[in-house]
Amino acid sequence: MKIALIGYGKMGKEIEKIAKARGHEIVSIIDIDNREDFSSEAFRSAEVAIEFTAPSAAYGNCREALSNGVKVVSGSTGWMGEHADEMRRLCREEGKTLFWSSNFSLGVAVFSAVNKYLARIMNNFPNYDVEMVETHHIHKLDAPSGTAITLAEGILENLDRKDKWVMGTLTAPDGSVSGTTQCAPDELAVSAIRRDEVPGIHTVTYTSEADSIVITHDAKNRSGFALGAVLAAEFTARHEGFLGMNDLFQF
């Protein structure tokens, strides 16, 4: 399969390595200094473009790729909340194809399924309150993480006593803490920690006066995310529309 890469940071390089190991060809690499290559023959020859960039650039990158007739797999977070309706419309009405996920890890996909199942169980036990904490490296720009928001939405879908998630505390790289986990009974606090080079840790905790129930996903490195992105590209090459991890992994 011919793949284009949009964004050539640590994730882009890891995706390139795994894609080549799986027998795919990288036909174009677009980074901040060669955006004119979106209209190049090399880019347009790609069956799928894999996009991992900053929240401020992701929307424009995806629009450019789609407008040049290339399907897109995007793992950039912090932009879909504002543009999801437009992306769905482009896929539905204009025949575009976008696979978007806040996290491409197989482990996170399993964790997300467990998270939803646990929320359905805990819906029967109102004496437990729930909160979430995510930890990422100091270079991550958005907080809470896109994965944390997706996990929070999974809880809200299955836990009647919670109506919305709210930002909890933010622990900055220097150790300073802002915000609070105090919130209304129908709100779910999602806190964020920025520390060292942590690839990603997500913890959901249900607490009562008697005990606590805790589930955690702890990523050891970026390879799981990169492999998931390549698997998503392989899936996207054969499918159309607005796609996500629920299409790729049907638990």
C-alpha positions in Angstrom: 0.0 0.0 0.0 1.2 3.5 -0.8 1.1 5.7 2.3 1.7 9.5 2.8 2.8 10.8 6.2 1.6 14.2 7.4 3.8 15.2 10.3 7.3 13.8 10.8 7.9 14.0 14.5 8.5 11.1 16.8 5.2 9.5 15.9 5.6 10.0 12.2 9.0 8.3 12.3 7.7 5.4 14.3 4.8 5.0 11.9 7.2 5.0 9.0 9.3 2.2 10.6 6.3 0.0 11.2 4.6 0.7 7.9 7.8 -0.3 6.0 8.2 -3.4 8.2 4.7 -4.4 7.1 5.6 -4.1 3.4 4.1 -0.6 2.7 5.7 2.2 0.7 6.0 5.7 2.0 5.5 7.9 -1.1 5.3 11.3 0.5 6.3 13.0 3.7 4.8 16.4 4.5 6.0 18.5 7.4 5.8 22.1 8.4 8.3 23.3 5.7 6.8 21.6 2.6 3.1 22.0 2.8 3.0 22.8 -1.0 3.5 19.0 -1.5 -0.1 18.3 -0.8 -0.8 19.0 -4.5 2.2 16.9 -5.7 1.9 13.8 -7.8 3.6 11.8 -5.1 1.1 12.8 -2.4 -1.9 12.2 -4.7 -0.6 8.7 -5.5 -1.0 7.7 -1.8 -3.9 5.4 -1.0 -4.0 6.7 2.6 -2.4 9.6 4.4 -1.6 9.2 8.1 -1.7 12.5 10.0 -0.2 13.2 13.4 0.4 16.9 14.0 -0.6 19.6 16.4 -4.2 20.6 17.1 -3.7 23.9 15.4 -2.6 22.3 12.2 -4.7 19.1 12.0 -7.9 20.5 10.6 -6.1 22.2 7.7 -4.0 19.2 7.0 -7.0 16.9 6.8 -8.9 19.3 4.5 -5.9 19.6 2.2 -5.4 15.9 2.0 -9.1 15.2 1.4 -9.4 17.9 -1.2 -6.5 16.2 -3.1 -8.4 13.0 -3.2 -6.5 11.1 -0.5 -8.1 9.2 2.3 -6.9 10.2 5.8 -6.2 8.5 9.1 -5.8 11.2 11.7 -4.6 10.8 15.3 -4.3 14.5 16.2 -6.4 15.5 19.1 -7.8 18.8 20.2 -9.6 19.7 17.0 -12.3 17.2 16.3 -14.8 18.7 18.8 -15.1 21.8 16.7 -15.0 20.2 13.3 -16.6 16.8 13.7 -19.9 17.8 12.1 -18.1 19.2 9.0 -15.9 16.1 8.7 -19.0 13.8 8.8 -20.7 15.9 6.2 -17.7 15.8 3.9 -17.7 12.0 4.2 -21.4 11.6 3.8 -22.1 14.2 1.1 -18.9 14.5 -0.8 -17.6 10.9 -0.7 -14.5 11.7 1.4 -13.0 9.2 3.8 -11.6 10.0 7.3 -10.6 7.6 10.0 -10.2 9.6 13.2 -9.3 8.4 16.7 -8.0 10.0 19.9 -5.9 6.9 20.4 -4.9 4.1 18.1 -3.5 1.7 20.7 -5.1 -1.8 20.7 -4.7 -1.8 24.5 -6.6 1.5 24.7 -9.4 0.0 22.5 -9.7 -2.9 24.9 -9.5 -0.5 27.9 -12.3 1.7 26.4 -14.5 -1.4 26.0 -13.8 -2.4 29.6 -14.4 1.3 30.7 -17.9 1.3 29.1 -18.8 -2.1 30.6 -17.7 -1.1 34.1 -19.8 2.1 33.8 -22.8 0.0 32.9 -22.3 -2.1 36.0 -21.6 0.9 38.3 -24.9 2.5 37.1 -26.5 0.2 39.6 -24.4 1.4 42.5 -25.0 5.1 43.1 -22.9 5.1 46.3 -19.7 5.1 44.1 -18.5 8.4 42.6 -16.1 8.4 39.6 -13.2 10.5 38.5 -10.4 10.2 35.9 -6.7 11.2 35.8 -4.5 11.2 32.7 -0.7 11.7 32.6 1.3 12.6 29.5 4.7 14.0 28.5 5.5 17.7 29.0 5.2 18.4 25.2 1.5 17.6 24.9 -0.4 20.7 24.2 -4.0 19.8 24.9 -5.4 18.9 28.4 -7.3 16.8 29.1 -6.1 14.4 26.4 -8.3 13.4 23.6 -8.2 9.8 24.9 -9.4 11.0 28.3 -12.3 12.8 26.7 -13.3 9.7 24.7 -13.1 7.6 27.8 -15.2 10.2 29.7 -17.8 10.2 27.0 -17.9 6.4 27.3 -18.7 6.8 31.0 -21.4 9.4 30.4 -23.1 7.2 27.9 -23.5 4.4 30.5 -23.7 6.2 33.9 -27.0 7.9 34.3 -25.9 10.0 37.3 -23.2 11.9 35.3 -24.3 14.4 32.6 -21.0 16.0 31.5 -17.3 16.0 32.1 -15.4 19.0 33.5 -11.7 19.8 33.7 -10.3 18.8 37.1 -6.8 19.7 38.2 -3.8 20.4 35.9 -0.4 19.5 37.2 2.2 21.4 35.2 5.7 20.1 34.4 7.1 22.3 37.2 4.8 20.5 39.7 2.4 23.5 40.2 -1.3 22.5 40.4 -4.2 24.6 39.1 -8.0 23.9 39.1 -10.0 21.6 41.4 -11.6 18.2 41.4 -14.6 19.6 43.3 -17.6 19.6 41.0 -21.4 19.1 40.9 -22.7 15.6 41.5 -23.7 15.2 37.9 -20.2 16.1 36.6 -17.2 13.9 36.0 -13.9 15.5 36.9 -11.0 14.7 34.5 -7.6 15.8 35.8 -4.3 16.0 33.8 -0.7 15.7 34.7 2.2 16.7 32.5 5.4 14.9 33.5 8.7 13.9 32.0 8.3 11.8 28.7 5.3 9.7 29.8 3.7 8.2 26.6 0.3 8.1 28.3 -1.5 6.8 31.4 -5.2 6.9 31.9 -6.9 5.9 35.2 -10.6 5.7 36.0 -11.5 5.4 39.7 -14.8 4.6 41.4 -14.8 5.4 45.1 -17.2 4.7 47.9 -16.9 5.0 51.7 -16.0 1.3 51.7 -13.6 0.8 48.9 -12.3 1.9 45.5 -12.3 0.2 42.0 -9.5 1.3 39.7 -8.7 0.5 36.1 -5.6 1.8 34.4 -4.0 1.8 30.9 -0.3 2.5 31.0 1.4 2.9 27.6 5.1 1.9 27.7 6.1 3.5 24.4 4.7 4.9 21.1 4.9 1.6 19.1 1.4 0.5 20.1 -0.1 3.8 18.8 2.0 3.6 15.6 1.0 0.0 14.9 -2.7 0.9 15.4 -2.4 3.8 13.0 -1.0 1.5 10.3 -3.7 -1.1 10.9 -6.2 1.7 10.6 -4.7 2.8 7.3 -4.9 -0.7 6.0 -8.6 -0.8 7.0 -9.3 2.7 5.6 -7.8 1.7 2.2 -10.6 -0.8 1.8 -13.5 1.2 3.4 -15.2 4.6 3.0 -16.9 7.2 5.1 -16.3 8.6 8.6 -14.5 5.8 10.4 -13.2 5.1 13.9 -11.8 2.5 16.3 -15.3 1.0 16.8 -15.2 0.1 13.0 -11.7 -1.4 13.2 -12.1 -3.3 16.5 -15.6 -4.5 17.1 -15.6 -5.8 20.7 
